[in-house]
Amino acid sequence: QDPTAAHYMFQDDPFLMPRNAANARLYSLSKESGRNAAKYIIEHFPQYFDKTFAEPNISCLMPEILTPQIEGVSEEALKERIHLRRVKESVDLFDQLVQAGTPASLETTNSLLDLLCFYGDGESTLEKEEEEKEDLEEPGVDAPEQKAPKRQLQRRSQSFGSRWRENNNAERIFKIMPERSAHSYCTMIRGMVKHGAYAKAYDMYIDLLNERHKADVHTFNALITAVPYLKERFLERWELAKVFLTHMAQQEVQPNLLTFNALLKILRRCGGVGRSMSLLVIKEMEALDIEPSLATYDHLLSIFYRGVDLYPSGIISEAIDDVEKRSFTAQDPDDGMDFNISDDLHWLSLGEKCCDLKDIKLAYRLNKAMENGDNWKFLDMDRSNAYWSKFFSLLCMMEQIDVVLKWYKEMSPSVFYPTPKNILDLLQALDAANHLEAIPSVWEDMKQLGFSRRQDLLGELLSLMSREQHPEEIQLAFAKCAEDIKAVHEQTGREQAPLEWTGSTLGHVALLFSRAGRMQDAWYVNMMERFQQINRIPTDQVMDEFLNCAKQTNCPDEAIKLVKLAASLDLPSSQRLKSRTEKEFELSEEQK
């Protein structure tokens, strides 16, 4: 792999090669937006894609038919609209069948309930877009127990999907069903949990028990996830979860991986109870020979390593022992494959824990495990960049500088785009290892990444370069960097506001010019004179270095200008600079 190459998705357009993580995100989203636009055209104008020229005509290779083909009021027409996810049309056709005295069969009605409960009695994506178009065309941790997490999740649910409305079509159809099967109750329970009607889901489950029906494993999984919103206290939550588990055993329902992941997910919100019970859940999984998924490890680590209060536990080491032996496939929405559903990505979570624990050996093991099989697919571009950013920060903190630079050259930009924090960490690592001669190459990368106007990075860069005297070759390279930084401050454009000089930045640049013997740049390009213009005070070190430069180049006129500048700024060092000038320079009578 070419370490200088960008991600493979950008190879087809060199002009759009991203410079940094923000560009990479923008360009990748743009490509995905183009795919969505193509899907939109196919869905809204299917008549232009119904030509079948293939001989023989292989149906599985042909475009999917997205428009209803069966006309009239019949159960077959209803089944077709349910299959096409036409929510509003399906409900209207069901009502017409009821009014005509030919109600749909139990199986078809359950399929309609499945559709309604999935979309929360809302519209499918295609129908939503059509309605919006019509509207436009019309005129005119052991923390104290509290309720905040419930409100927060409800707000999040509202932002990501529809809420369960009172007496919606799903409830109305359920009530008028002449016969209700266990599937009918289970569908309603899962729909209510999915769309935030937790109390109603629990009441529906009680009705299911009263009717002597049995729930399936998916329904129990949904009920377990609803536990934190049914009970407030930690112990009460665990007791209710145990009730559901007891009912599963009584109804002979075999738990699956999602059942145990749901248990661990609620234990994340049970404080100390979660720590004491989570290991029992893992042991039960082992007894049933159920292999954990990535989400299982993520929930477990979140229980034992919460926030900055990291406990010395071997849990993370044992988790990595298991992870590095396996190649994972997605089995749970929280495994990280569906990024719209999951906010917790196991690889990123593990990487953060390793960084917080400052354990470089664990980080190396995790990184090797991520290369097994298809494990890398669980990281999309954004989260891959976040993972590698965490990993690189840990390298800068814990590794030798040669190892850090080796990883840096191999990873950037082919694997990740360094963030401003990564550059800051790298500069600090170079400082700690006394390897400052590499700073000019870091500055070139900063320009490439678009960080040349960040004051925090410029300040750190200039501070390191100007802190002490270096050999002439290095000083000349530093002066070249200072010249670029000076050009950045003087750069003006329509889209960029001028970068303001600070006293320290101006002093560092003047100091670097002086040490490199570039007297013309240090003075005549308004570096020293600008202190007076922007009402800043140069440090004594800057004044002394400039005077030394004037002495080395035998420029008494510049030394006199420096003394005048110090006097005009009323600096305490003005008298000392005057004495040095008189002593170290041969001055004419006029100059004296």
C-alpha distance (Angstrom), angle and dihedral (degrees) to the residues before:
residue distance angle dihedral
Q1 . . .
D2 3.78 . .
P3 3.84 106.7 .
T4 3.81 90.4 -155.3
A5 3.81 93.7 54.7
A6 3.79 124.2 98.8
H7 3.81 125.8 -127.4
Y8 3.80 113.8 -57.3
M9 3.82 92.1 -112.9
F10 3.82 90.0 69.0
Q11 3.80 98.2 47.8
D12 3.79 94.2 95.0
D13 3.81 93.8 63.4
P14 3.83 115.5 40.2
F15 3.81 91.1 -179.8
L16 3.80 88.9 65.0
M17 3.78 97.0 49.1
P18 3.82 104.2 143.0
R19 3.77 118.8 -120.2
N20 3.79 97.4 -160.2
A21 3.79 143.0 0.6
A22 3.82 93.0 -80.9
N23 3.81 91.4 54.6
A24 3.81 91.4 46.1
R25 3.80 90.9 52.4
L26 3.80 92.2 47.0
Y27 3.80 94.3 48.8
S28 3.82 94.7 44.5
L29 3.82 90.8 49.2
S30 3.78 89.0 48.6
K31 3.81 91.2 55.5
E32 3.80 90.6 47.8
S33 3.80 89.5 48.2
G34 3.80 88.6 54.8
R35 3.81 90.6 53.3
N36 3.80 90.2 49.7
A37 3.80 90.0 50.0
A38 3.81 89.5 53.5
K39 3.83 90.4 50.3
Y40 3.81 89.4 49.3
I41 3.80 91.7 54.6
I42 3.81 91.9 48.5
E43 3.82 92.6 48.5
H44 3.80 96.7 45.4
F45 3.79 99.1 38.2
P46 3.82 104.1 34.4
Q47 3.82 91.5 148.9
Y48 3.81 88.9 76.1
F49 3.81 92.2 55.8
D50 3.81 102.2 45.5
K51 3.78 96.0 93.0
T52 3.79 111.2 118.2
F53 3.78 110.0 -167.0
A54 3.81 95.5 156.2
E55 3.79 118.0 115.5
P56 2.93 114.5 -131.3
N57 3.79 95.0 28.0
I58 3.83 106.6 -130.9
S59 3.78 105.8 -165.2
C60 3.81 96.4 -157.5
L61 3.81 89.6 59.5
M62 3.79 95.0 48.5
P63 3.84 124.3 92.0
E64 3.80 114.2 -86.5
I65 3.81 115.1 -99.3
L66 3.81 106.8 -119.1
T67 3.80 101.4 176.5
P68 3.84 125.1 78.0
Q69 3.79 113.4 -100.8
I70 3.84 100.2 -175.4
E71 3.79 115.9 79.1
G72 3.79 128.9 -162.9
V73 3.81 133.6 39.4
S74 3.78 109.3 -57.7
E75 3.76 140.3 123.8
E76 3.81 90.5 -110.3
A77 3.81 89.8 56.6
L78 3.83 89.1 49.8
K79 3.81 91.3 51.2
E80 3.80 90.2 50.7
R81 3.81 93.0 51.9
I82 3.80 91.0 47.1
H83 3.81 89.0 51.9
L84 3.83 89.7 50.3
R85 3.84 89.5 48.7
R86 3.80 93.4 -121.9
V87 3.81 95.9 159.0
K88 3.81 100.8 178.9
E89 3.82 94.4 40.5
S90 3.82 90.8 48.3
V91 3.81 92.6 52.6
D92 3.83 92.2 47.0
L93 3.79 92.0 49.2
F94 3.82 91.4 47.7
D95 3.82 90.3 52.7
Q96 3.81 90.3 49.1
L97 3.81 90.5 52.4
V98 3.81 90.6 50.8
Q99 3.82 91.8 48.5
A100 3.82 90.2 48.8
G101 3.79 89.7 55.4
T102 3.80 94.4 -115.1
P103 3.82 104.3 104.3
A104 3.77 118.9 -169.5
S105 3.77 121.1 -98.7
L106 3.80 121.9 -95.0
E107 3.80 91.6 -105.5
T108 3.81 93.4 52.4
T109 3.82 92.1 44.3
N110 3.81 89.9 52.1
S111 3.80 89.2 51.1
L112 3.81 88.7 52.9
L113 3.82 90.0 49.9
D114 3.80 88.8 51.2
L115 3.80 89.6 54.8
L116 3.82 94.4 45.7
C117 3.81 93.9 46.1
F118 3.79 92.6 47.9
Y119 3.81 93.1 53.8
G120 3.81 94.4 34.9
D121 3.81 91.2 -119.9
G122 3.80 87.0 -59.1
E123 3.77 128.2 115.8
S124 3.77 129.1 -82.4
T125 3.80 116.5 -109.4
L126 3.79 93.6 -96.4
E127 3.81 93.7 50.1
K128 3.81 91.8 46.5
E129 3.79 90.8 54.7
E130 3.80 91.0 49.1
E131 3.82 92.3 50.6
E132 3.81 92.2 47.9
K133 3.81 88.8 51.2
E134 3.82 90.2 51.4
D135 3.80 91.5 48.8
L136 3.79 90.5 53.3
E137 3.77 90.9 51.5
E138 3.83 93.7 52.5
P139 3.84 119.0 88.2
G140 3.63 121.2 -100.2
V141 50.37 124.1 9.8
D142 4.02 128.4 -113.6
A143 3.68 76.8 -39.8
P144 3.83 122.3 151.3
E145 3.78 111.2 -77.2
Q146 3.78 110.5 -104.4
K147 3.79 142.9 157.4
A148 3.79 96.3 -117.1
P149 3.83 95.7 97.9
K150 3.81 90.3 56.3
R151 3.80 93.2 51.7
Q152 3.78 90.6 44.6
L153 3.80 93.0 52.9
Q154 3.80 91.8 45.3
R155 3.79 90.1 54.5
R156 3.80 89.1 47.9
S157 3.81 91.6 49.7
Q158 3.79 90.7 50.7
S159 3.77 91.2 52.3
F160 3.83 94.0 49.1
G161 3.80 101.9 40.4
S162 3.78 149.2 -9.4
R163 3.80 123.1 -65.4
W164 3.79 125.7 -124.6
R165 3.81 106.5 -95.3
E166 3.80 122.5 -147.1
N167 3.82 112.7 -99.3
N168 3.79 93.1 -1.4
N169 3.80 124.2 169.6
A170 3.80 93.1 -86.4
E171 3.81 91.8 55.4
R172 3.81 92.1 42.3
I173 3.82 93.5 51.7
F174 3.81 91.2 43.8
K175 3.81 91.2 54.3
I176 3.82 95.1 50.0
M177 3.80 94.5 46.6
P178 3.83 107.7 118.2
E179 3.78 90.0 -150.6
R180 3.80 128.9 25.7
S181 3.76 124.5 -163.4
A182 3.80 129.9 -163.0
H183 3.82 87.2 -98.3
S184 3.83 89.5 59.6
Y185 3.82 92.6 54.6
C186 3.80 93.7 42.2
T187 3.81 92.1 51.1
M188 3.81 91.8 50.8
I189 3.81 92.2 48.2
R190 3.79 93.2 50.1
G191 3.81 91.9 45.9
M192 3.80 92.5 50.3
V193 3.81 92.1 49.4
K194 3.81 91.8 46.1
H195 3.81 91.5 54.0
G196 3.80 99.9 39.9
A197 3.83 104.1 -98.5
Y198 3.81 93.3 126.6
A199 3.80 98.9 155.2
K200 3.80 91.0 49.1
A201 3.81 90.0 49.9
Y202 3.80 90.5 54.2
D203 3.83 91.3 48.6
M204 3.79 89.5 49.4
Y205 3.81 89.0 52.5
I206 3.82 90.1 53.6
D207 3.82 88.4 51.7
L208 3.81 89.2 51.0
L209 3.82 90.2 54.3
N210 3.81 91.5 46.5
E211 3.81 89.2 54.0
R212 3.83 87.9 51.5
H213 3.79 93.5 -119.8
K214 3.79 124.6 143.1
A215 3.79 124.4 -127.2
D216 3.78 122.3 -135.3
V217 3.79 126.3 -124.8
H218 3.84 93.2 -98.0
T219 3.79 90.8 56.3
F220 3.80 92.1 50.5
N221 3.81 89.5 48.8
A222 3.82 89.7 53.7
L223 3.82 91.7 48.2
I224 3.80 91.5 50.2
T225 3.81 91.2 53.0
A226 3.84 88.3 52.2
V227 3.83 92.9 56.3
P228 3.86 97.0 94.4
Y229 3.82 88.9 57.1
L230 3.79 94.9 47.8
K231 3.83 97.9 50.2
E232 3.79 130.5 37.0
R233 3.79 104.8 -162.3
F234 3.78 120.9 72.7
L235 3.80 96.3 -127.6
E236 3.81 92.1 46.7
R237 3.79 89.8 54.3
W238 3.79 92.2 54.1
E239 3.81 92.0 45.6
L240 3.82 91.5 53.3
A241 3.82 90.6 48.0
K242 3.82 88.7 52.7
V243 3.82 89.1 51.8
F244 3.81 90.0 57.1
L245 3.81 90.6 47.0
T246 3.81 89.9 51.1
H247 3.80 90.2 50.8
M248 3.81 89.5 50.8
A249 3.80 89.9 54.9
Q250 3.83 92.2 46.5
Q251 3.82 91.7 49.7
E252 3.83 90.8 44.1
V253 3.79 93.2 -121.0
Q254 3.81 111.7 159.2
P255 3.85 112.5 -135.5
N256 3.80 118.2 -129.6
L257 3.79 135.8 -161.4
L258 3.81 92.6 -79.8
T259 3.82 89.8 55.2
F260 3.79 92.8 58.7
N261 3.80 92.5 41.3
A262 3.82 88.8 53.3
L263 3.82 89.3 51.6
L264 3.79 92.0 50.3
K265 3.79 90.1 46.2
I266 3.82 92.3 57.6
L267 3.82 90.8 43.1
R268 3.81 87.2 60.5
R269 3.81 84.9 68.2
C270 3.81 96.7 44.4
G271 3.81 101.2 78.2
G272 3.81 114.5 -150.9
V273 3.80 91.1 -1.0
G274 3.79 87.9 63.6
R275 3.81 92.9 55.7
S276 3.78 93.5 50.2
M277 3.82 95.9 45.4
S278 3.81 104.0 35.4
L279 3.81 94.8 75.9
L280 3.81 89.6 51.7
V281 3.81 88.2 54.8
I282 3.82 90.4 52.1
K283 3.81 91.0 49.5
E284 3.80 90.2 51.4
M285 3.82 89.1 52.1
E286 3.79 89.7 53.2
A287 3.82 91.0 48.5
L288 3.82 89.8 54.5
D289 3.83 91.1 45.2
I290 3.82 92.8 -119.8
E291 3.80 113.2 152.2
P292 3.83 116.0 -137.6
S293 3.79 120.1 -115.6
L294 3.78 126.5 -144.0
A295 3.80 89.9 -91.3
T296 3.82 90.0 56.9
Y297 3.80 91.5 59.2
D298 3.78 91.2 43.2
H299 3.82 92.6 54.4
L300 3.80 91.0 45.9
L301 3.80 94.0 50.8
S302 3.80 91.2 46.6
I303 3.81 89.4 55.3
F304 3.81 95.2 50.8
Y305 3.82 100.6 31.2
R306 3.78 106.8 43.8
G307 3.80 120.6 167.3
V308 3.79 117.6 -44.4
D309 3.80 94.3 -32.2
L310 3.79 96.4 93.3
Y311 3.75 115.5 178.7
P312 3.81 121.2 -147.3
S313 3.77 95.9 -108.6
G314 3.77 133.5 150.6
I315 3.81 91.4 -141.9
I316 3.79 94.8 101.1
S317 3.81 92.2 47.9
E318 3.80 91.3 50.4
A319 3.82 90.1 47.3
I320 3.79 91.6 53.6
D321 3.82 89.5 46.6
D322 3.81 87.6 61.0
V323 3.81 96.7 37.7
E324 3.80 96.7 52.6
K325 3.84 90.9 56.6
R326 3.80 95.6 55.9
S327 3.77 143.6 63.8
F328 3.81 108.5 -144.2
T329 3.77 133.8 -143.2
A330 3.79 124.9 -165.7
Q331 3.81 111.2 -91.6
D332 3.80 101.8 150.0
P333 3.83 130.5 42.5
D334 3.81 86.9 -125.4
D335 3.81 91.3 58.2
G336 3.78 86.3 90.0
M337 3.81 103.1 -108.0
D338 3.81 94.0 108.5
F339 3.78 102.6 54.2
N340 3.81 93.1 -177.5
I341 3.80 89.9 63.2
S342 3.78 104.3 33.3
D343 3.78 124.4 64.1
D344 3.80 91.6 172.0
L345 3.78 115.4 75.2
H346 3.77 113.7 -173.2
W347 3.80 99.5 -146.9
L348 3.80 91.8 47.4
S349 3.81 90.8 44.3
L350 3.81 92.2 50.2
G351 3.80 90.7 47.4
E352 3.80 91.1 52.5
K353 3.81 91.3 49.9
C354 3.82 91.2 50.9
C355 3.81 89.7 50.8
D356 3.79 92.7 47.3
L357 3.81 90.0 49.6
K358 3.84 89.8 44.4
D359 3.80 89.6 -135.2
I360 3.80 108.7 150.8
K361 3.83 94.1 178.8
L362 3.80 91.3 57.8
A363 3.80 89.5 47.3
Y364 3.82 91.3 53.8
R365 3.81 90.8 48.9
L366 3.79 91.3 49.3
N367 3.78 91.3 48.6
K368 3.80 91.0 51.8
A369 3.82 90.7 47.9
M370 3.79 90.5 53.5
E371 3.82 89.0 60.3
N372 3.82 92.1 58.6
G373 3.79 113.8 109.9
D374 3.78 112.8 -49.1
N375 3.81 96.3 -23.3
W376 3.80 90.5 117.8
K377 3.80 89.7 65.6
F378 3.80 90.5 73.8
L379 3.81 88.4 73.4
D380 3.78 118.6 72.5
M381 3.79 119.6 -160.0
D382 3.82 96.9 -86.6
R383 3.77 95.0 46.8
S384 3.77 93.0 41.1
N385 3.79 87.5 57.2
A386 3.81 90.1 49.1
Y387 3.81 91.7 48.9
W388 3.81 94.7 49.4
S389 3.79 90.6 43.8
K390 3.82 89.8 57.0
F391 3.79 91.1 45.1
F392 3.81 92.8 50.3
S393 3.81 92.3 48.6
L394 3.81 88.8 54.5
L395 3.81 90.3 49.0
C396 3.80 90.7 52.9
M397 3.78 90.0 50.3
M398 3.82 100.2 44.9
E399 3.83 111.1 20.1
Q400 3.80 136.1 77.3
I401 3.80 114.1 -94.4
D402 3.83 94.1 -114.1
V403 3.81 90.0 56.8
V404 3.80 91.1 45.9
L405 3.81 92.7 52.1
K406 3.81 91.3 46.3
W407 3.81 91.6 54.5
Y408 3.81 90.4 43.1
K409 3.80 93.3 54.8
E410 3.80 92.8 45.8
M411 3.81 97.3 45.4
S412 3.79 104.1 39.5
P413 3.00 118.6 109.0
S414 3.81 101.2 -14.9
V415 3.82 95.4 62.9
F416 3.80 104.8 20.4
Y417 3.78 142.8 -7.4
P418 3.82 112.5 -119.3
T419 3.79 115.3 -118.5
P420 3.82 123.1 -139.4
K421 3.81 87.8 -99.1
N422 3.81 90.4 54.2
I423 3.80 90.5 53.0
L424 3.80 90.0 48.1
D425 3.81 90.6 49.8
L426 3.81 90.1 48.7
L427 3.81 92.0 51.1
Q428 3.81 90.5 50.2
A429 3.81 90.4 48.7
L430 3.83 90.1 51.6
D431 3.79 88.9 49.7
A432 3.81 93.5 49.4
A433 3.83 90.8 49.9
N434 3.83 93.4 43.6
H435 3.80 88.7 -123.2
L436 3.80 97.5 134.3
E437 3.80 94.0 141.2
A438 3.82 86.6 81.7
I439 3.81 92.3 62.8
P440 3.85 95.8 93.0
S441 3.82 90.8 59.1
V442 3.81 89.8 48.6
W443 3.80 88.5 52.1
E444 3.80 90.2 53.9
D445 3.80 88.9 53.0
M446 3.81 90.2 48.5
K447 3.79 89.8 56.1
Q448 3.80 91.0 47.9
L449 3.81 91.2 49.7
G450 3.80 93.0 49.0
F451 3.82 95.4 -113.4
S452 3.81 96.4 120.3
R453 3.83 92.2 107.1
R454 3.80 98.6 49.7
Q455 3.80 108.1 115.1
D456 3.82 94.7 -156.2
L457 3.80 92.7 55.6
L458 3.79 93.6 41.5
G459 3.79 90.7 50.9
E460 3.82 93.2 50.6
L461 3.81 92.5 44.4
L462 3.81 94.5 50.1
S463 3.79 92.7 42.6
L464 3.81 91.9 56.1
M465 3.82 94.0 45.1
S466 3.81 94.8 48.6
R467 3.80 100.1 38.9
E468 3.81 96.5 91.9
Q469 3.79 141.3 4.8
H470 3.83 117.3 -89.9
P471 3.82 135.2 -173.2
E472 3.78 115.7 -69.4
E473 3.81 95.9 -104.2
I474 3.79 92.1 54.0
Q475 3.81 92.1 44.4
L476 3.80 90.2 54.2
A477 3.82 90.0 51.7
F478 3.81 89.8 48.7
A479 3.81 90.1 50.1
K480 3.81 89.0 53.7
C481 3.81 88.8 54.4
A482 3.82 89.3 48.5
E483 3.79 89.4 52.1
D484 3.83 90.3 53.9
I485 3.81 90.8 48.4
K486 3.79 90.6 49.7
A487 3.81 89.1 51.6
V488 3.81 90.1 50.9
H489 3.82 90.5 55.1
E490 3.79 91.8 49.2
Q491 3.80 94.3 43.9
T492 3.79 114.2 113.0
G493 3.75 130.1 -176.7
R494 3.76 142.7 151.7
E495 3.79 94.3 -98.3
Q496 3.80 98.6 37.8
A497 3.76 129.0 67.4
P498 3.82 113.7 -141.6
L499 3.78 113.4 -92.9
E500 3.80 109.5 -117.8
W501 3.77 120.4 -128.1
T502 3.78 117.7 -121.7
G503 3.78 122.7 -155.8
S504 3.80 93.3 -113.0
T505 3.82 94.0 46.7
L506 3.77 92.3 48.8
G507 3.80 91.1 47.2
H508 3.80 93.6 49.7
V509 3.81 92.8 49.6
A510 3.80 92.9 48.6
L511 3.82 89.2 46.8
L512 3.82 92.9 52.6
F513 3.81 91.7 48.4
S514 3.80 90.5 49.4
R515 3.82 94.7 49.5
A516 3.80 90.2 50.7
G517 3.80 90.2 52.4
R518 3.80 92.4 -114.2
M519 3.79 95.6 141.9
Q520 3.80 93.1 160.2
D521 3.80 91.8 57.3
A522 3.79 93.4 42.3
W523 3.79 93.7 54.9
Y524 3.79 117.5 6.9
V525 3.79 94.2 50.7
N526 3.78 87.2 61.1
M527 3.80 97.1 -103.1
M528 3.80 96.7 130.1
E529 3.79 95.1 28.4
R530 3.82 90.3 52.6
F531 3.82 90.5 68.7
Q532 3.76 87.5 71.1
Q533 3.80 93.3 42.4
I534 3.81 95.6 54.1
N535 3.82 93.7 36.7
R536 3.80 95.4 -115.8
I537 3.80 128.6 141.7
P538 3.84 118.8 -130.4
T539 3.79 117.3 -137.9
D540 3.78 123.0 -111.9
Q541 3.81 88.8 -111.0
V542 3.80 91.2 58.6
M543 3.80 92.1 49.2
D544 3.82 93.0 47.5
E545 3.82 93.4 47.3
F546 3.80 91.3 49.6
L547 3.80 90.2 49.9
N548 3.82 90.1 49.5
C549 3.80 89.2 51.5
A550 3.80 90.5 50.5
K551 3.78 89.4 50.6
Q552 3.82 93.5 49.8
T553 3.81 91.9 49.9
N554 3.85 91.7 40.1
C555 3.82 95.2 -124.1
P556 3.81 107.8 150.5
D557 3.81 90.9 169.8
E558 3.82 90.2 63.3
A559 3.79 90.9 48.1
I560 3.80 90.3 52.9
K561 3.82 90.4 49.4
L562 3.80 88.2 52.1
V563 3.80 91.9 52.8
K564 3.81 90.3 49.0
L565 3.79 90.5 49.8
A566 3.82 91.3 50.6
A567 3.81 90.3 48.9
S568 3.83 92.7 48.4
L569 3.80 90.5 51.0
D570 3.82 89.3 45.9
L571 3.79 92.4 -127.1
P572 3.84 119.1 178.0
S573 3.81 88.7 -131.8
S574 3.81 94.1 59.5
Q575 3.83 94.1 94.8
R576 3.81 91.9 48.1
L577 3.82 91.3 49.2
K578 3.79 89.8 49.4
S579 3.80 91.6 52.5
R580 3.83 91.6 48.2
T581 3.79 91.3 49.8
E582 3.80 92.7 51.1
K583 3.78 91.5 46.6
E584 3.80 101.8 41.7
F585 3.85 101.0 36.9
E586 3.78 132.0 61.1
L587 3.80 100.7 -126.8
S588 3.77 127.7 -168.9
E589 3.78 120.6 -129.3
E590 3.79 90.1 -102.0
Q591 3.80 91.7 50.7
K592 3.81 91.2 49.0
